[in-house]
Amino acid sequence: MAKTKPKTKTTRRAAKKASPAASPSAASMAPGVDIGISDRNRKTISQDLAQFLSDSFTLYLKTHNFHWNVTGPMFNSLHAMFMDQYTEQWNALDETAERIRALGYNAPGSYAEFIKLSTITEEPGLTKAPDWRDMVRQLVEGNEAVCRTARRALSHADDAGDDPTVDLLTQRLQVHEKNAWMLRSLLQ
């Protein structure tokens, strides 16, 4: 009769094969994630959402920066508009991170991780702030970048039958497309 290895070692061995982004709970006695989406698809969607979260966080930070540092004849309207946008963006970040966690992976949570994953560049505030037109242009481009990242993630989620992620990304697309349109209108 062959000896069987204890479940804990088998569980640990399986966890070692998992993605480095897998939740630490994968190595514990907690049951694996079995929500009807394959491990490969959950990993791909989680990676897509990590980039989306990173783009979203970088856009949030840039919008908040511009709220603080905007000057010129459009100050009042832009100061208020930027505040509305960064407040909405801040509240949405948590939903994205929690969706990554529900898929069984850790969400990025440091500036270094966000910078590495984001397609949006940061803008200094302390040393030099752009004029209001350049701020608006950069925020148009940032919202459009978030839309592109969301569409890539949405496509993978849709192919995998991940309706909660599709729903989340569809809602975010509506917000960012509207923000880009409203900001773009200021430059026309």
N, C-alpha and C positions, 0 to 999 in steps of 0.2 A: 504494500500500500504506500503510495507516494505521500510525502508530507506536503501539506498545504501551508503557504505562508500566511501569516496573520493579515487581516484586512487592512490594518493600519499601514503596513509596508506596501501593499498593493496600491492603496489609495495614494501614498506618498509618491510611488513610482509613476503613477498616472499623472499626478500633479506636476512632476518634474518635466513631463512631456508637453504640458500645457504651455500656452503663450506666457512670456514674462509679464504680460499685463493682466494675467489671470488674478482674480481675487485671492488673497491669502487664505480665505476660507476653503479654497479648493484643496488645500493640503490638510485640512482638519477632518474631523469625523462628520462634518455637515454633508448632506446629500449633494450630488452634482446638480447642475442646472439642467432641467429637462422641461422646457416650455414649448416644445414642438418646433424648435429651430435648431438645425444642426450646429455642432460645435464650430465647424469651419465658418458657417454663415454668421454665428454670433460674434466670432472673433473679427471677421471682416467688417461687420456693422459697427462693432465697438471701436475699431480703429478709425472708421469713417466719422463716427460721432466724436471721437477724441479730437480729430482735426476740426470738425465743425465747432466743437466747444472752444478750441483754441482760437479759431478765427473770431468767434462770437465774443470771447473774453477780450481779445486784442481790440476789436471794434468798440466794445464797451469802454475800455480804458482810454482809447483815442477820443471817443465822444465826450467822456468826462473831462479829459484834459482840455479839449477845445471849449467846453462849457466854462471852465475856469479861466481860460486865457483869451477868449474872443474879445476883440476891440473893434471900434469903428462904427459907422452909421447904422449897421444892422445889429448892434450889440443886444438891444432889448429882445428883439424877436428871436435871434439865434441863441442867446443865453437860455431863454425859455424852451425853445425847440430842442436844443441839445439835452437839457435836463429831462424833458419828457422821454426822449429817446434812450438816454443812458439808464433811466429808472426802469423802463420797460425791459431793456436788454439785461439789466442786472437780475431782475426777477425771473427771466427765462433761463438763465444759466443753470440754475438748480435743477430744472426739469431735465435738461440734457444730461447733466452729470448723473442724476438718479436713473435715467434710462440706461446709461452705460453700466451702472451697478446692477440693474435688474437683469441685464444680459450676462452677468457674471464676471465682469472685468472692472478694474480700477479706473477711475477718471483721472486725467491729468489735473494737477492742482498747484503747480509752481510756475513762477514766471519763466524759469528756464525751460520747462516742458512746453508751455504755451508758445514761447518764441520758436522753439525747435519745430513745432507742428503747424504753426500759423502761416498762412499765405499773405497776411497783412503785416506791413512794417509798422513799427512804433514811430511815434513822433515826439521829439523832446518838447517839454513845456518850460522847464526852468531856464534853459539857456537861450532858446529862441522859439518863438511861436509864429506860425505862418499867419498871413493876413486872412481875413474872414473868407474871401473867395477861395483861397487854397484849402482852408479848413473844410468848406462845403464840398469842394471837388474831391478831397480825400475821403470824406464820409460817403459820398456817392460811390466812389470806387470800393470802399470798404464794405458797404452794404451789398454791392454787386458781387464781391468776392465771397461773402457769406452765402449768397444765393447759389453761386456755382458749387461751393462745397456742399451745401444742403442737397442740391440736385444729384450730385454723385452718390451721396449717402442714401438718399431717397430711392434711387434706382436699385442699389444693392438690397435695401430693406424690402422694397416691393417684390423683387425677384425671390426673396427668401420667405415671403408671406408674413413679414413682421409689421403688422398693421399698426401697433402702437407707435413704432418709430416713424412709419409713413405719416401718421396723423400729426405727430409732433413736428416733423420737418415741413409738412404742408402748411401748418400754422405759422411756423417761423418764416417760411418763404413769403407768405402774404405780408407779414410785418416788414421784412427787409426790402421787398420790392416796393412797397408803399413809401418807406423811408427814402429809398433811392430816388423815387419819382418826386417826392416833395422837395428834397434837397436839390435835385437837378433843376427843378422849376425856378429856384432862386438865381440860377446862373444864366437863364435864357433871356 
